Amino acid sequence: MMLSESEPNKFNYLIINLIMIIVGAMLGRLMFPFALTIIGLAIIYLGTIWQRHEASISSKLRGLLPMPVRELLERRD
């Protein structure tokens, strides 16, 4: 619509962009604290999961590494 020479298409493009700006501003102000809270709770939850299963998670992740890196880590431990 942006490249169109038609006036109604340009007007529709303007309206769509204005709606997106208004909705974005409303969501940014209303939903940001909720989103931040959810992200924080997710980090805390993942931290507890990591703490409970650290050995098995670490061994699985080390299994994904290339052999030279694994050998280097085993020599370091």
KADA-V566542 format. One line per field, one symbol per residue. phi: phi as a letter, one per 40 degrees, with the letter a starting at -180 (. if undefined). psi: psi as a letter, one per 40 degrees, with the letter a starting at -180 (. if undefined). A space follows every 10 residues. Layout:
phi = ???
psi = ???
This chain:
phi = .ccccccccc cccccccccc cccccccccc cdcccccccc cccccccccc ccbccccccc ccccccdccc ccccccc
psi = ddeiehdddd dddddddddd dddddddddd eddddddddd dddddddddd ddfddddddd dddeiidddd dddddd.
